[in-house]
Amino acid sequence: MIIPYESIDAETLKSLVESFVLREGTDYGEVEISLQDKVDEIIAQLSQGEVVIEYSEEHESVSIIQRPT
């Protein structure tokens, strides 16, 4: 189930995105990117429709995924 990011309280959305970013553990190469910069990047991707928030009823979990085509 896709959850519109606009329907999520701002602080809750920030916490959800922070959790996602920390869970991803992405290697950014030689340039370190701050947690806040990565959170801002993901929120921008949400607002541009590049990624969406998905809730899995089966797993009772939330994730951020590429927008399904």
C-alpha positions, 0 to 999 in steps of 0.5 A: 500500500502506497502512503502519500508522504503529505499525509504524514506529520512532518516530524514523523516523516523526518524520523521515517526517512532518517530510519530508512537512511540509517538502515540503508548504510549506503557507501557514498564514496570519497565524499561523506554526506551528512544524515541531514543532507541525505534526509533532505535528498530523500524528502525532495525525491518524495516531493518530486514523485521519484520515490514513494512510501510503501507500507507492507501489511504482511510484514507490518513495515514501512519502506521507501521505494522507487515509484512503481511503473 
